[in-house]
Amino acid sequence: MVPAIQFRTDMLAALYITSSMCSRNPNLLIPHIFAAFRHPPPLGWKLTVNVRAFSTDSGGGEAQKLTSSSKPSICTADELHYVSVPNSDWRLALWRYPPPPQAPSRNHPLLLLSGVATNAIGYDLSPESSFARYMSGQGFDTWILEVRGAGLSMQRTDSEDVELSVHAISEQMEATAETVTEGVASIEQTLKVNSFAMAKSEVHAAREEPIAIATLWDESKLVTSLTETFMQLSERLSGFLSEGQSRIMSAKLFDQISRLLADSQLIERFNEIREKLSSLLETRQNSSIAGRQIRDLSERLVNIIEEGQRSVSPQLFDLQERFVTTIEDFQKQLDLIVKYDWDFDNYLEEDVPAVMEYIKSQSKPKDEKLLAIGHSMGGILLYAMLSRYGFEGRDPSFAAVVTLASSLDYTSSKSSLKLLLPLADPAQALNVPVVPMGRLLAAAYPLSSRPPYVFSWLNNLISAENMMHPELLKKLVLNNFCTVPAKLILQLTTAFRDGGLCNRDGTFFYKDHLYRSKVPVLALAGDQDLICPPEAVYETVKLIPEDLVTYKAFGEPGGPHYAHYDLIGGRLAVEQVYPCIVQFLSRFD
């Protein structure tokens, strides 16, 4: 039996690695997922939020192409294209695999869409396990879309800086995987050393306290910073948060400051300032008068903190430092809300249509149609497009589509995605503005692949036993996932409610109009898929006209079995799944 201390160390290892995407405030962790494992970090542990951003505006060109000589090594496609999204500063990455000269001739290009929080790597894990290469070899001009926020897609970059930026993103992705791979093996020793070093650091900091505080505390700068934070809540976030959400965020900040002053004589004065600031923020005034009032109140608040710092009360020890940290962490959270401001409808209405038009301009199909394959959320996007376009009486420009482990309605299934339901609370989505799926899985992976196998159940979510080579599974977990907005997860959780998945304002339920589609569909499921079980797949299949839909579940009672990613990267997919897809698409090509 593994000693309890080893178990606790492994748990801390997972959470500490994950914490690099969270702020020092424990409320920013994902409480419902990690509630059973949360443990206070050692005193002095520093958590940071890494936000990828580019400072320049979008360039004038609508698209840009990087060939094998200029694209980063992490992109294993033959070409890497960038497509600008209209009325947006996003440039979407498109991995392209042109068919070789000896391949059969095809009439339509093929678009591949990935699942939530994933990039293109899942479709091209290795030369021996590459769905994209296989389809290219069958004659299909194959393109993989990385939607906004995924993989090598980027934001606010001039055309001439695209190559430089994509290499920076690629290096960051590779460094993250390398850090997890090399660092976790010695995490126990690292934690012991860091704990000892941080303990010494705390003693040293205590001895140097007057100098440290003098350096830290700049009243004028702090007043300015606090004023800007309040003004941001009042003005800048008006386009990102509703009035109710903005009220929740401001109340959260006030509560955090209030806890710093709890049980002190300063709390009454703070509550008076809080009431006045709340009134100003709720009116969302942007006048110079309101700005001066907010600054005056911010200055009064800073003065209270400074007075508290001079107090000898134990609960006010290090008050200034804790106050500065609170403001900085809150500002980071606001920045994340602004940075990760998209949902499922943005993918559906902006990203996918933009790349479809670009692919048609490059591949030039005679009938202006594409073939499309979507895995997980990628298939949900295809279903939603068929429903929306059918309702509006428009042609979706698809000759045929294939969905892999996808559904618009999970209510009748026992999908493990129900773990995400706590984020269905909009207030919780504000507490956790982003879900760092890549870092969460990377942190958990060592605990699922080595003793004591605490998170071994995670492997079953991805691949059935003996269905994926261990090195490919490792590559998938460490390289295929990314960070997504909580508001995206929030919208996807509507698939677990009556009526199934709906648009962001709840006025359009996609399953209600799927019967209007005239596009042939092949829907595939895996018999041991815990994320999208066969019954969930069939729940959507039965809504499509019978003469247009083909349904098949892979896996046999005695094995082999198929989990969520085995339909793409499983060791038998190239023999069983891929030919089935090619045969179907060929009928409508």
Disulfide bonds with the S-S distance in Angstrom:
none
